[in-house]
Structure formats: structure tokens, C-alpha cells
């Protein structure tokens, strides 16, 4: 009964939206509402000959975007203008939630054609398992497929099929405020090892240059995972789960604890927006120039330094490593998912190609605009080749740095629990960070047990 009510809601909402957009008249709306209110009796027959035909009839290309993407990339409006009649919408997602997409797929329909905002390790496996999305292979041009940077193509591929058309590249590294480090008497260069990083952070506080030496985002995929990778990327179970009990992961957790006395005291709090995953304390601290060093994906310090009186004081460097560590880091792309029950699939491919190759968009992202500095990079080899042959006048030096880091970086492995394992584990490993559990190995064993228990629950 609950699933039937869910399907009724989805169909009613879709009919209401089409009425508001003038895609159906009031008579059609009432007819659909009547059929839906009958409890979806014979919904399979109706879908095959009625609703699905109505959805497809004269439906314009309908992409939906995670809201932060157009906020950081306003040039998307110019790309949309090249597709007359496009029905551009903001996705009903928050905190990476995919419930609406799954509910629609159960009814074998989709309000949208393509979703721009999927991160492979976060929700791609879940969307595939639920039948919500299909591979791009039938629709993406071969020259585009071959143009994707190999490590990114692997990240976006499951069982040999491309499920995410990559768009925005992020790599985790470190940043520093040279005004604060200079005031603290420190060299204007990036700390190479974590011991250097901790020592320099302590000097910032001792000098009075800033109240905090460093800051980081406490969500596991943004801190524990890259810190672990800096020791070793050999930190996964055979089924693709992150091995919280591995020596590299425990080293990463111990590093977080060493950072905490040097960081802002609210470091473990959730963010203020997007169900707690954004607007995090680290961003507020770095934007307010209250911490000298910062570890996160590069677009975070670039965005936060935009609030400084002099953003030129921002410097970027590779993530520090353990003395005998591998020196890797985490990367991911935010990409585009093709809905199984969407329409206009060839047109969707045409649109995504135009979007992801749009040069004004990449210029704004990399060089920044008056209102923001996204700092996210493209996923295509040909774009970097062109830039290397003739560097644009607007190109900042950090592009080469981030591109080089991609060569040593590794994606978080795809798994249905790829994101959820970190969400489950966070309050447990934080018992060690807060001093409630003295042994990091015990804390991580409890994390692993909790993740396995949740998997068994399905």
C-alpha cells in the first residue's frame, strides 16, 4: 500500500507540473488524476499505452541540476539558450538524496531526461541497482568517450559501461593563506609532510598570526579518505568497501586527531546547508581568514578566498604525505546521469556535449568571475592539450598543479555504500577524536562492524 501511495503521488505531481507548464490541458489533468486516484489499478497497461505516450508527446528536453552547480557556474544559462524550448529544472535533491528519482523509476517513468549532479562513488551504484539510470554508451559520441581522461573514465564506468558522463573535476589538496604564514615567520611554500604541516600550524597559533593553524572538513570522504590515501591507496576490501581497519585508514584517523587541537573547535559539526554536507565550519573559518592551512578539494579554498580583501594571498599545493607514505590523494567528478525512463536521449547527449565542452564556462570556473570562483576543471584530454600548446592569457598556474595531482590521485571505489559507509562511520570514529574511545583501532573495528550490519539489513 505504501508503494502504491508513493506511485500515486509521483504521477499526480507530474500531471500537476505539466498542467502548470501548459503541456496538458485541465481536462487531461482531471482525467489523469481520476485514474491515479483509483489506486493505479492496471497501472502497467495504462503506462504502456497511455501515460508513457503522454509523457513522451511533445516533451521538451528536460535536464535537472543539483542546485549548487548553476550557482557556481552561471554560464550554464548561455548553454541553455542554445537549446530553444529546453525545460531546465533544479533537482529535488538535498544531501545527495535520490529518493524522488527512485520513486519515479518504480513507476517506470521520469519527469526528467538527464540529471547533472551525480558523483560516481556517492550514488551511481545505487541508481544503477534501482534501475533509475542507463549507460551512455549508445548515445555518447566515440570521439568524446575517447577524449575522457583515462582515470576519470574508469571512475565513471561499471561493468564496462559508462554510467556517468563526467563534467566537473575536483581533486583534494591543500591551501594556505600567505598573509598569515608570512606573519608567523613561515616560508611561502607548501609543507611536504604531515609532520611539517602540524608543526607549521602550531607556529601560526604560537605567533598570534591567526587563532587556528589549520582546518579541514570532517566528512570522511573529504578528510579521512584523502588522508588515508596519502599513506596508501591499499585500503579497500575485496567487495569495494573502504577498509576502516587498515593501517593507512587508522593513520588517517590519528592524523585528524592531531589536527584537532590546531583547528577551529566546531570542526566536527555538520554544515548549515544541503542537509549538512555544505556550508561546513571549515569553509567559514577559512573564509574569515582565521586559519592559515586548509585541506580539502581545491575548489573550496578558491571559493572561500573570494571573500578575502586580497584573494591573491591564497596559495595551493599538493596534499602533504606521511614520511614513508604513497603520497596519493582523492579525486572525483560530478557528472551527468541518463534516466532509464527519460525521453529525448539523443538530444540529452547533444546537450551534455555542448555543456561539458563550453569554453566560456571553463574560463569562468577557472579564472573566476566577480561573484564567485568555482575552480573546477574539465574532464577532457583535448582541452588540456590545447591549453598546453597555447596557454590562454587568463589561465592561472593552479590548473597545471591540479592536473598533475590527478595523475597520482585515485577515485573512491564505486559501491552502493560508497558514501553511506562514511556517514555511518562518522559518529563512531569521532568517539576517538573526542577522547571517548582511547584506541583508534577499536573505534575503526566498530565502524567496520556497523557498516557490515547495515549492509545485512539491506
N, C-alpha and C positions, 0 to 999 in steps of 0.2 A: 504493500500500500504506500509506503514512504517513497519508494522509487517511482511509482505511478504519479504521486503528487508532484514529485520533482520534475517529471517529464511534462506534466500539465503546465507547471509554472514556466518552464523553458519555452514551450510552444506559445503560451499566452503572451509572454514578454516579447517574443519575436514578432507576433502578429501586431502587438501594440506599437512596436518600433516601426514596422513597415507602414502602418496607418499614419503615424506622425510624419514619416518621410514622404508620404504621398505615393508609395509604391503599391498600395492596395486601397480600395475604397471602403466606406463604412459597411456596406453590405457584405463584402468579403470578410472583413474583420469580424462581424457578428456571426457569420457562418462558421468561421474557424473557432471562435470562442464557444459556440454551441457544441461543435464536435468534440472539442477538448474537454468541455465540462461533462460530457457523457462518460468520462473516465478512460478515454483513449481506447475504447472498445474497438478492436480491429485496427489498431494503430499501424500495424505492419502493412496492411492493404492500403490504408489511406496514404501512408508515406510513399509507397511505391508508385501510386497513381495520382495522388492529389497534392499533399503538402510539398513534397520534394520538387514536383514540377512547378508549383507556385513559387518556391524559393528561387529556383533557377531562372524563372522567366524574367527577362529584362533586368536582372540583378546587376548593379554596377560592381566593379572591382572594390572589394571591401577589406582593406587591411586594418589591423588593430595593433596599437603600440603600447608597450609599458610606458607609463606617463613620464618617467624621468628622461626617456630618450629624446622626445621632441623638446623637452625643457632644456636639455643641454645642446641640442642640435636643431636650432630653428630653421636651418636651411632646408629641412625636410619639406617645409611648406612650398619651396620653389620646385622641388622634385614632384610634389603632388600636382602642381599647376600644369605639369607636362602630361598629365593623365586626366583629361576632361571627364567630369561626371564621377570621379573617384569618391567613394563613400568612406572617408577616413575617420577612424574612431579611436578613442582611448580604451585600452583593455580593462576589463573588470577584475584586475588582479591587484593584490597587495601582499607584500611579504612573500613573493614567489608563489602565491596561491593559484591553483589551476582548477579549482572545483567547478567553476562555470563551464570551462572547456570540456571537462569530463562528463558533466551532466548533459550537455548538448550531444556529445558523441553517443551516449546511451540511447538517445532518441534518433540516432543516425542522421543528424543534421548539424549545421554550424551557421551561426549568424555571420561569421567572418570567413575570409578566404585564406589569410595568412596572418600569423602573429609575429611581430617584431619585438623581441624581448626575451627569448629563450636562451638560457645558459646551459650548455650540454650537461655538465655534472649535476646541475640543480634539478631540472625537471624533465629532461629529454627522455630518459629511460621510462619514467612514469607515464609520459604522454604516449610513448610507443606501446607500452604494455596495455594501456587503456584503449588503444585503437583511435586515439584522438588525431594523430598526425601520420603522414605517409612520407616516404623518401622523395627527395627532389630529383632523383636520377632521370626520370622520364622528361623532366622539364628544364633542368639547368643545362645551358649550352656546354659542350665538351671543352671549349676553349676557356670558359670560366672555371669549370671544375679543375682543369689542369693548372689554372693560374693560382689556385689557393695554396698558400704556404703549406708544405707537407705536414708539419706538426699540427697545424690548425685543421687540416683535412682529416687527420687521424682522430683528433678530438671530436669532430662532428660526425664521425662515421660509426655505425653499429652494424655488425654482420655484413660488412662490405657495402653498405648503402649510406648515402649522405642524408641525414635527417635534419641537420641544421645548416642553412646557408649562412656562413659567418658574415658578420657585419663589423662590430666594434671590438678591437683587440685591447685587452688590459693585461699588464704584467706587473707583478709585485716587486717593489724595490724600496729604496729609502730616499728620504729628502732631508735637507737641513736648511735652517734659517741662518744665512751667513752673517747677518747683523748681530744675532745673538751669540754665535760661536766666536766671532771676532772679539766681541765684548768679553767673552770668557777666556780669551787668550789662546784659542784653539786654532790649528791650521785650517785653511779653507779647502779641505779635501774630505772625502768620504772615509769613515772608519772602515778598515778592511775586515777585521774580525769582530765577533760579538764581544770579546773582552775589551777591545778598543772602544766599541760603541758604548758599553756600560761605563767605562772609565771616563770617556768624554762627556757623557750625560751627567755623571756625578760632578764633574768640574763645572758644568754650566750652573748647576744649583749652588755649589760652593762659592762661585764667583758672584752670584747675585744677578747674573745676566738674565735669567728667567726663573720663574718658580718651579718649573719642571724641566728635567733634562730631555725626556723623550715621551712619546705617546704611541699607541697602537690600537687597532680595532680588535676587541676581544672575541668577535665571532671566529669560530675555529677555521673556517675556510680562508679567512683573511689574516690570520696570525699563526695559529698552531700549524697549519699545513705548510705555509711557506717557510716558517722557522724550521720545521722538520726537514723539508727539502734541502735547506742549506747544509744540513748534516748528511742526509742521504735520501734519495727517492725510492730506496728499497724499503717501503713502509706500507705495503698493501698485502692483504690476504689473497688467496687464490681466487676467491669469488669477487674480487674488486673492491672489497671494503677496506677502508683505511685501518691499518693495524695500530690501534692506540697503545698497545702493549709493546711495540717495537722500541728498540733503543733510540732510534732517531726521534720518534714521537715523544718519548719521555724527556729527551734532551730539549726538544722544543718547548715542552711544558715547563721544565725547570728554567729555561731562558725567560719565559713570560713572568715567572715569579721573581726573577732577578730584576726585571724591568719595572715591576710594580712600585717599589719604593721611590723610583725615579720619575714616575709618571703621575698624571692627574688622579686624584683619589676616586673619581667617579668612573674610572676606566672600564669597570665590569658592567655598567648599566646598559640597558638596551637603548636604541636610538629613539628619537621623538617622532619619526615619520615612517611610513611604509611598513607598518606592523613591527617596528623596532629595528629593522635592518639598515635603515638610513637615518641621517641626522644624528650620527653617533657622537659620543663625548670626545673622541679623538679629533674629529673634524672641527668641532667647536674650539677645542684647545689650540689646535694649530692655526686656525683662522684668527684667533685672538692673540697670536704671537706669544703664547705662554709656554711653549715647549720648543726646544731647539731641533731635536731629531724626531723623525716620523717614519714609521714603516707601514706601508700599505700599497695598493696598486697605484701606479704613478698618477692616474687622473685625479686622485684625492688631494694630494698636496698642490697640484696645479690649480684645482678649483678653489681650494682654501686660500692660497696665496693671492688670488684675485681680490680678496678683501683687504690685503695689506696696502698701506700707503705706497710702498715700493715693492711690487712683485718681483723685481729683478734680484732681490735678496734671496730668492728661492734657488736652491741647487739640488740636483738629482744625482743619485749614484746607484750602483748595484747593491743588492741586499748583502749585508755582511755575512760571513760564514764562520762556522766553528773552525778551530785551529787545524784540525785534520778532516774537515768536512768536505763534502762534494761541491758545495757552492752553487747549488741549483736554486730555483725559485718556482713559484706557481704562475701560470698564465691561464686565461680563459677568454673565450669570445662570447659576446652577446649576439645571437643570430636570429634567423627567421625560420619559423616552422610552418609547414604547409598542412592545413587542416584536411583530414581524410574526407570529410563531408562538406568541404567548402566548394566553391564554384570558381570559374574564371582562372583555372590553374595555369594555363599558358600565359595569360595576362599577368598573373601574380609573379611569374618568373621574369617577365619583361620588366615589371615594376621593381622588383628586388635587384635586378641587374643595374637598372638606372640609379637606384638609391645607393648601392654599395660602391659604384664607380664614380659617383658625383664629386668632381674635384673641388667645387666651391665648398661643399660640406666638409671635405677633409682639410681644406685650408682653415676654415673656421674652427674645426676641432683642434687642430694642432697649433695654430698661431693664436687662437683666441679671438674673442670679439669684445665689444665694450661691456657686455653684460656677463659673460662667463668664459671659462677656459676648460673645455671638456678634456682635451689631452688624450683622446682615444685614437688609435691608429687603424689603418686599413688591413685587410687580411690577404691582399693580393701581391704576388711576386712582381708583376709587371709594373706596379706603381712605384715600388722601391727602386727597381731597375731604372726607370725613367728619372726619378729624383737623383739617383747616383750619377747618371750621365749629365744631368743639368739641374743642379740644386736651385730650387726657387729662392728668390730673394727673401721671402717671408719665413723660410724654414729654420726653426730653432735647432740647436745642437742636440737636444734631448731625443730627437727622433732616432738618430743613429744609436744612442745608448740603449733605448728601449728595444729597438730591432735586434741589437746584439744580444740582449738579455733573453729574447725569445729563443735563441739558438741553444741556450743552456737550461731553459725553463721546461717544466712538464705540467701538463694538464692534470687536474684531479680526475681520477678514473670514473667512468660512467657506471652508475649503479642506481637502482631505484631508491636506495638510501644514501645516494651521493651527498646530498645536502642534509637530509634528516639525521644522519649519523652524528653530524656536528651539533645539530640542535639538541638532540637527545643527550649528547655527552657534556655540553657546556656547563650545566648546573652541577654535574658530578665532578668534573676535573677542577671546577672552581672551589671545591672544598679544600683542595690542596693549595690553590692560590690564596685562599683566605686563612689558611693555617688550621682549618678544622680537621684535615687529614694530613698527617706529617709525611706520609710516604707517597711519592708520586706514582710509584709502580702499583700500589694498592688502588689509588684513585683511578688509574687507567684500566686496571683489570675490571673495576666496577663499571666503567664506561663501556668496555667491550661486552660485558655481560648484559648491560641494559640494551645495547643495540641489538644483540642477538635475540634477546627476549622480545623486543618489539617486532623483529622480523618474523618470529614464530607466530606472533599474533596476526600477522598479515596486514 
